[in-house]
Amino acid sequence: MESLFILIPLAVLFIALAVRVFFWAVDSGQFDDLEGPAHSILYEDKTIKPETDACQGSEKKKPLES
């Protein structure tokens, strides 16, 4: 019975914290666009840069074909 005096205020505190975090997420725009990021992974980027050698900064040379 004595543990209820500790657990009930602790539960109320956790619920208040969860509600506060939920409203913070809604206000900061976390739920504005739920489908956009999920669909963006399916499309390729339109700008493709040529491969460069990281050490020299020049374009990678293709091997000679014979």
Residue frames as qw, qx, qy, qz and C-alpha x, y, z in Angstrom:
[[0.000, 0.884, 0.467, 0.000, 0.00, 0.00, 0.00],
 [0.314, -0.789, 0.083, 0.522, 2.83, 2.36, 0.79],
 [0.451, -0.084, 0.567, 0.684, 4.32, 1.82, -2.65],
 [0.240, 0.723, 0.592, 0.264, 1.22, 3.39, -4.22],
 [0.158, -0.929, -0.110, 0.315, 2.21, 6.73, -2.72],
 [0.314, -0.532, 0.501, 0.606, 5.34, 6.58, -4.82],
 [0.371, 0.147, 0.794, 0.458, 4.04, 4.84, -7.95],
 [0.235, 0.791, 0.565, -0.012, 0.94, 6.97, -8.59],
 [0.004, 0.918, -0.080, -0.388, 2.78, 10.32, -8.69],
 [0.341, -0.396, 0.679, 0.516, 5.54, 8.69, -10.72],
 [0.387, 0.400, 0.781, 0.282, 2.97, 7.42, -13.25],
 [0.164, 0.916, 0.328, -0.162, 1.34, 10.85, -13.45],
 [0.193, -0.770, 0.352, 0.496, 4.76, 12.38, -14.02],
 [0.383, -0.096, 0.783, 0.481, 5.55, 9.94, -16.86],
 [0.325, 0.653, 0.672, 0.128, 2.18, 10.58, -18.51],
 [0.036, 0.945, 0.088, -0.313, 2.69, 14.34, -18.29],
 [0.286, -0.569, 0.560, 0.530, 6.14, 13.95, -19.80],
 [0.406, 0.195, 0.811, 0.373, 4.79, 11.77, -22.64],
 [0.244, 0.835, 0.492, -0.035, 2.03, 14.28, -23.43],
 [0.108, -0.879, 0.167, 0.434, 4.56, 17.13, -23.41],
 [0.345, -0.320, 0.711, 0.522, 6.86, 15.25, -25.82],
 [0.390, 0.482, 0.755, 0.215, 3.92, 14.44, -28.10],
 [0.169, 0.933, 0.283, -0.144, 2.82, 18.08, -28.36],
 [0.235, -0.726, 0.407, 0.503, 6.44, 19.16, -28.89],
 [0.412, -0.022, 0.786, 0.459, 6.69, 16.72, -31.80],
 [0.312, 0.712, 0.620, 0.108, 3.44, 17.95, -33.32],
 [0.001, -0.955, -0.061, 0.292, 4.46, 21.61, -32.98],
 [0.283, -0.618, 0.535, 0.502, 7.90, 21.02, -34.50],
 [0.600, 0.530, -0.301, -0.518, 6.40, 19.43, -37.63],
 [0.260, -0.305, 0.915, 0.054, 7.37, 15.81, -37.10],
 [0.441, 0.332, 0.829, -0.086, 4.00, 14.62, -38.45],
 [0.326, 0.617, -0.058, -0.714, 3.53, 17.11, -41.31],
 [0.637, 0.483, -0.463, -0.383, 4.66, 14.89, -44.18],
 [0.735, -0.295, 0.591, -0.152, 4.43, 11.20, -43.38],
 [0.878, 0.337, 0.337, 0.050, 4.64, 9.84, -46.94],
 [0.374, 0.897, -0.236, -0.027, 7.22, 12.12, -48.59],
 [0.172, -0.677, 0.715, -0.005, 10.37, 10.69, -46.99],
 [0.720, -0.018, 0.690, -0.074, 9.11, 7.14, -47.54],
 [0.733, 0.624, 0.271, -0.001, 8.63, 7.77, -51.26],
 [0.160, 0.917, -0.344, -0.123, 11.83, 9.78, -51.76],
 [0.489, -0.454, 0.729, 0.151, 13.99, 6.69, -51.32],
 [0.737, 0.341, 0.581, 0.052, 12.38, 5.18, -54.43],
 [0.493, 0.866, 0.063, 0.055, 13.51, 7.98, -56.76],
 [0.765, 0.006, 0.030, 0.644, 17.06, 8.42, -57.96],
 [0.162, -0.744, 0.018, 0.648, 18.91, 11.68, -57.74],
 [0.634, 0.752, 0.180, 0.011, 18.94, 13.49, -61.08],
 [0.183, 0.882, -0.430, 0.061, 22.46, 14.87, -60.69],
 [0.965, -0.146, 0.076, 0.203, 25.08, 12.19, -61.01],
 [0.060, -0.889, 0.429, 0.148, 28.65, 13.28, -60.51],
 [0.784, 0.411, -0.462, 0.057, 31.47, 11.43, -62.26],
 [0.873, -0.429, -0.094, 0.213, 33.59, 9.21, -60.07],
 [0.205, 0.864, -0.368, 0.276, 36.70, 10.96, -58.87],
 [0.741, 0.033, -0.528, 0.414, 39.80, 9.59, -57.28],
 [0.487, -0.845, -0.221, 0.007, 39.75, 10.70, -53.68],
 [0.686, -0.416, 0.078, 0.591, 43.53, 11.05, -53.42],
 [0.387, -0.011, 0.343, 0.856, 44.19, 13.07, -56.58],
 [0.245, 0.591, 0.310, -0.703, 40.82, 14.71, -57.18],
 [0.239, 0.348, -0.566, -0.708, 40.84, 13.80, -60.86],
 [0.843, 0.135, -0.040, -0.519, 38.41, 11.71, -62.83],
 [0.706, -0.234, 0.667, 0.031, 38.91, 8.00, -62.72],
 [0.282, 0.493, -0.628, -0.532, 40.48, 6.67, -65.89],
 [0.928, 0.135, 0.131, -0.321, 38.88, 3.83, -67.73],
 [0.606, -0.321, 0.659, 0.309, 41.08, 0.83, -68.52],
 [0.282, 0.492, -0.534, -0.627, 42.20, 0.56, -72.11],
 [0.857, 0.203, 0.412, -0.232, 40.33, -1.92, -74.22],
 [0.149, -0.453, 0.723, 0.499, 42.25, -3.94, -76.78]]
